[in-house]
Amino acid sequence: MLLPSICSPPPLQYKPSLVQLLDAHQYIDGVHDNMGYTALHAASDFGHDDVVQLLIKKGFDKFIDMRDKHHEQTALHYAAMNGRLDVVLTLLAAGADRRAKNKNEFLPRDIAMIWHKYDVAMVLKEPPGLVSGFRVIQASAKMVKVEWDEPVIDDKVQAPLEYYEIMHRMRSSQQTHIDNENLSLEWTTLPLIDYESTIAPRGAGRTHTFTALLPASGHEFNIRCKNCCGWGALNDNALMQYTPGCEPSPPSEIHLVKTTRSSIMVEWHAPLHKNGAGLSGYEICYRRVGECEHTVGGGGNVHTAV
């Protein structure tokens, strides 16, 4: 039988026969007549993480929350009861339900606490909830400052926060040198922000400033937070902010083309960055050698932009 092969330690000597049974299409979800639970329950109960991984690889992930006959407990309950931290992590990674209750309405976390397996109980707490109040509090042509409120943490259910993760992507642009069809649809993730580094005075939100943004563009932001149990969800509706246009960059490559007794012709290249505002004109200043003040235009000069 499959189950007795892994009920008693050490399991490694039985692993070849276990593989053979699985390859021979042994019923993977078979229930032991006396014990009332499956091979996955047994491997989790005795802490055989290598066997748990093998069973999951062979298809037991489909039955990972299957209950035993006597206590209606999942494999995660058994791993939690005996402090099998490595097994708990393997089961969670495979999709085990940390909210599954046994017939006495106990969660795996509750079982771990009853049996004083506090390290396991901490891991079995839930990831944090949504970050609330995510908002823009300041914006300019190239900068956006966001603020958010600290999520409410239920210590009995959720572990303390460790990190925030803020994401950004540009969604639209009015600038002629940007191809709107090629704007990024992928999020750019900032380096993780340590929770302690964002602590704000009572009543104030936590903040982060984005700089070097493209003017006259639409920018989208989102945020989530993390504890030792994993990441919370991103907000359903990302935050959208348009940055205003600003003054263009200077014209480039100004050079002399032609001179006469009464005129000077100069050429230049248009600004590389118009920064979202259409050009309405150029202002050309000149001064005679030895003079301190510039004269703006005039004088019958000829100006050519290229």
N, C-alpha and C positions, 0 to 999 in steps of 0.2 A: 504494500500500500504506500501511497505517496506521503501521507501525513506522518506516520510513525518515523519515517526517515529523517524528519527534521524536528520532531518534538523533543528529542533529547540531545544535549550538547555532547561532543562537538559535532557540528553539522558538516564540516568540510569533507570528511571521509565519505559522506553520503552524496555529495554534490554530483559526482559523475552519474550515479544511478538516477538521481533526481532529474538531471538533464535528459537522460535516456527516456524516462517516463514522460516528460513533457514533450519530447520530440515524437514519442509514440502516441501523442494526442490523448494522454491521460486527462480525465475531466479536471480542469484546473480549479473549478469552483465546488468540487466535491466536499461534503461535510462529514466529519468524523462522527461515527454513531454515538460514542460515549462522550467525547469532549464537546461535541456540538458546534465545532467551528472549523474553518477552512485551513488550508496550508498557510495562507497569508497570515491568518490570525496566529497560528502556532509560531511561525518564524518571527513575527513581531513580538509575541509574548516572550520568547526566549532571547530576543535581541540578535537574531542572525540577519544582519543587514545585507550581506552578500546574497542570501537566499531571497530576501524581500526584493532586492533589485532584479534578480533573475526572474522571479514570478511576474513582476511588473513588465519586464521586457518580453515575457512570453504571452502577455495578454491579460494579466490579472488586473490591470488598471481599469478594465471595464467593470470589475466587481469590487473595486477598492473600498467601497463603503458598505459592503455586504455585512449583515448582522449575524452574530452567533445565535444559536437556538435558546440558550439558557438565560442570557443577560441582555440580549439585543445590543451587544457591543460591536463596534467596528474594530479593525486591526489597530487603528489609531488609539482607541481606548486601551487596548492591551499594552501597546508600546509605551503609552503615557503612564500607566499603572506601575510598570517596572522600571521607569526611568531610562528607557532606551532612546536616548537623544538622537543618535545617528539614524535609527529607524524612523523616528518621528519626522526628521528632516526629509528623509527619502519619501515617506508617504505624503507629506505635504507637497513636495515638489511634483509628485505624480497626480496631485489633484484631490487628495483626501479631504473630506469635509470636517473642518475643525468645529463646526456647529452641530455635528451629529450628536443626538442624545440617546442614552441607553434607556432601558425600561424604567429606571428610577429617575429619569429626566436629568442625568448627569452628563455634562460635556466631557470630552477628553481632558480639557484643562481642569475641570473639577476633580476628576479622578487623580490627576497628577498632584493636586494640592492635598487631597485626602491622604495620599501615600507619601507626602513630603518630598516630592520630586520637583523642587522649585525651579530648577533650571529648565526642565521640560515645560512646566506650567507657564513660564515666561514666553517661551517660543510659541506656545499654543494660544497666546493672546492674539487679538485681531490686529490687522494693519490699521493705520489711522483713517479717519474719515476725510471728507473733502475739506480743503482749505476754504474758509469763508471770507466774504468781503474783499475779494481780489479786485483792485481798482487802480486807476491812474490818478495820481495826485499832482503831477507836474509834467508838462511836455513842452518841448521847443523843437526847432527844425531838426536837430540831430540827437535829441535826448528824450527819454521817457523814464519817469520815476513811478514805480508801482508800490503799492502798499497792500498788506493783507492782515487779517486777524488770525490769531492763534487758534487752531482747532480745539474744541472742547474734548478733553481726554477723560474717559471713564477708567480709572485705575484698575477696576476689577475685570475689565474686559480688554483694555488696550494697553500696550507697553508705551513707555515714554518716547517722545519724538527724538529722532536723531538728526535728520537732514530734511532740507527743502530742496526741490529741484524745479527750476524755472526754465521754461522753453520759449523760444521766439522763432517766428518766421515772417518774412515779408510777403504780403499777399497782393499788393498793387503798387503801381508807380505812375506818376504823371510825367516822369522825365523821359525825354526823347531818346536818350542814349541807353535806355533799359528796354529790353525786349520783354514785354509783359507776359508773353506766352512761356517764357523760360524762367519766370520767377519761381522760387523754391516752394514746393508744397510739403517739404520735409521739415520737421522741427529741428532747430539747432538747440542743443541742450547745454546749458551753462554748467560749469563745474559745480559739484554739490555744495550747498551752503550749509555749514554747520549750524545746528539749531541754537547752540549757545551764543554764536556770534550775532544772532539777530534779535537777542533779547532787548525789548524796548521798555521805556518807562510805563508804569501802570496807566492804562487808558489809551496808550498810543499803539499804532499798528507797527508791524515789521515791514521794512522797506528794502528795495533794491533798485539801483539806477542803471539803465541801459544807455550807453553812449555810442558815439560814432555811427548813429543810424543814418539812413538815407533820407534827406528832406523830401517833402511833398510825396510821401508814400504811406501806404497802409501797412501797419504792423500788427501782428497777432501774438498774444502772450497767453501762457497757461502755467499752472503750478500744481504740484502735488507734494506730499510729505511722506516720510519713511520712518518706521521704527524697526526693531529687531525682527519683527514678524513679516515685514515686507512693505511694499509701496501702497499707499492709498491711491484712489482713482484720481484722474484728471477731472477738472471741472467740465461739465457737459458743454457749456458755452464758453469758448475762449474769449479773452478780453481783446477788443479791437481798438486801435488808436491810429489816427492819421496825424502824421507830422506835417507842420506847415512848410511852405516853401521859404527860401531865404535868398539872400543876394547871390548872384552868380560868381563863379570863380573868375579871376582876371583873364583878359585876353592874353594870348601867347604869341611869341615870335614877332614882336613889333620890329619892323626894319624899314630903312629908307629905300625908296624906289626911284625917285626922280626929283631934281631940284631945278628951279629957274630963278631969275632975278626976283620974282615976286611970289613964288609958291614953292611949297615942299609937298611931295606925295609920299605917304607912308602906307604900309600894309600891315595887317595882323590877322591872326587866326581867331575865330570866335571862341568864346569860353568853352572849355570841355564840359563843365558842369553848370547847367542853367538852374539847377536846384528848384525845379518846379514852378518857376515864374518865367513867363515868356519875356524875351528881351524887348524892350521898348526903344532902345537907342544906345548910342555910345557917347561918351564925353571925352574929348581929347584936350589935354592941357599941354602947353609949351611955355618956355621962357627963354629969353635971350641970355647968352653967356654973360655972366657977371650979375644978372638980376636974381633977386631972392624969391619974388612972387611969380606964381604961374598965371598965365592967361588961358582962359577957357575958350577954345574954338576961335572962330572969326579970322580976320586978316586975309581973307581970300585963299586960305589953304585948301588943298584937295585931300580928302581922306578916303581910303578904300579898305573895306573889310573883305577878307577872303575866307 
